[in-house]
Each structure stands twice: as C-alpha cells, then as structure tokens.
Amino acid sequence: MKVQIERKNTEYLLEATGVSGNTVMIDHSGMETVRGVSPMELLLMGVGSCSAIDIIAILKKQRQDITSYKVEVTGERYELDDSKPFKSMHVIVLLEGDINPDKAQKAADLSFEKYCSVSKSFDKCVEITYEVKVN
C-alpha cells in the first residue's frame, strides 16, 4: 500500500492521494483558515470508517436492512514529551433500520476484535472502546 502527499499552498495544506486516485485534503488545525482535516482527525476517521465497512458487510450478509449508518469517534490524548498521542478512543455506532440489535452488537464485536485493521494497528498503545445503538 502506498499514498502520495503533495503540498498545495505556501502553508500547511496537503493533498493526499491513495492508489485509487481519490484524494483527501489535510491541514494544520491551528491555522486561521483550515481547509482540510488534521492528521489526528484522520486517525479517528480511519478507525470509524474501517469498522463501518466491516459492520455494514457483516449485517448485509445477514440480510439486515440498514437505512442509516452513522458513527461518532472521540479520542482522548495525553502529553508525551513534545507530542500528544491518543490515549484512548471511543466509538459509537448509530444504526437505523430493520436490524436485530444482537446481530449489530456481534458485528461490532467481530470488527473491533478481529477484522478492523486500523483499530488492530492501535492494539498495544490505544484503548479502543465501542458501543452500538440501534434505532
């Protein structure tokens, strides 16, 4: 896997391009005008979207009818020398539709404990908790 990142102005605005050719704008969150997401926000987005893909795929195989899927991811950071890495993340999966809550919970368990490569990448350094709310 490989991505490319190119500076797009004279400040901190960056454009990241994946192998698919799709792009994401990244910027410094401390700027007066922010035109992209911060690198730390990207980490939260990565955890939320990776688990979303898993959960949706599992529920589709079980013929659950998802009419709305939203996810909220919050991260708690701490001071470490001159940086502020994540200490923990909490994910709230918000589902609507004709969905069995037990199946939704099992899908989330499988995602976070087995399939989601992004959250598994944080296993040894960031505590990730999650909850599922149906309808």
SVG drawing of the C-alpha trace seen along z (x, -y; Angstrom):
<svg xmlns="http://www.w3.org/2000/svg" viewBox="-37 -33 47 47">
<polyline fill="none" stroke="black" stroke-width="0.4" points="0.0,0.0 1.3,-3.4 -0.1,-7.0 1.3,-10.2 1.2,-13.6 1.7,-16.9 1.9,-20.4 -0.8,-22.6 0.0,-26.1 2.7,-28.1 1.4,-27.0 0.4,-23.5 -2.4,-22.5 -1.6,-19.0 -3.4,-16.7 -3.1,-13.0 -3.8,-10.6 -4.4,-6.9 -3.8,-4.2 -7.4,-4.6 -6.6,-8.2 -9.1,-9.6 -7.8,-12.5 -8.1,-13.9 -7.2,-17.4 -5.1,-17.7 -4.3,-20.9 -2.8,-22.2 -5.6,-22.6 -4.0,-25.7 -4.3,-27.8 -6.8,-30.7 -8.4,-29.2 -8.4,-25.4 -9.1,-23.7 -8.6,-20.1 -8.8,-17.6 -5.9,-17.3 -3.7,-14.1 -5.1,-13.2 -8.7,-13.6 -7.7,-11.2 -6.7,-8.6 -10.2,-8.8 -11.8,-8.7 -9.8,-5.7 -11.0,-3.7 -14.6,-4.8 -14.7,-4.1 -12.8,-0.8 -15.2,0.6 -18.2,-0.8 -17.1,1.2 -16.8,4.4 -20.1,3.9 -22.1,3.0 -20.7,6.0 -21.5,8.4 -25.0,7.1 -25.7,7.2 -24.7,10.8 -27.2,11.4 -29.9,9.6 -30.3,6.8 -31.9,3.7 -29.7,0.6 -31.5,-2.6 -29.0,-4.9 -25.4,-4.3 -23.5,-6.9 -20.5,-6.7 -19.0,-9.1 -15.4,-8.6 -13.8,-10.6 -10.2,-10.4 -8.5,-11.3 -4.9,-12.5 -2.1,-12.9 1.2,-14.8 4.2,-12.7 7.4,-14.8 6.5,-17.3 3.7,-15.3 0.1,-14.4 -0.7,-10.9 -4.1,-9.2 -4.5,-7.5 -8.0,-6.1 -10.7,-6.2 -14.4,-5.6 -16.7,-4.7 -20.4,-5.0 -22.2,-3.2 -25.6,-4.6 -27.8,-2.3 -31.3,-2.7 -33.5,-0.2 -34.8,3.3 -31.8,4.6 -31.6,7.2 -29.6,5.4 -27.9,8.7 -26.6,9.1 -25.5,5.5 -23.5,6.0 -22.0,9.2 -20.9,7.5 -19.2,4.7 -17.5,7.3 -16.2,9.1 -15.0,5.8 -13.1,4.4 -11.8,7.7 -10.9,9.5 -11.3,7.7 -10.7,3.9 -7.0,3.5 -7.0,-0.1 -8.2,0.5 -6.0,3.6 -3.0,1.3 -3.6,-0.5 -4.0,2.6 -0.8,2.2 -0.9,-1.5 -4.5,-2.9 -7.5,-1.6 -10.5,-1.5 -14.0,-1.0 -17.2,-0.9 -21.0,-0.8 -23.8,-0.1 -27.2,-1.9 -29.9,-0.6 -32.9,-2.9"/>
</svg>
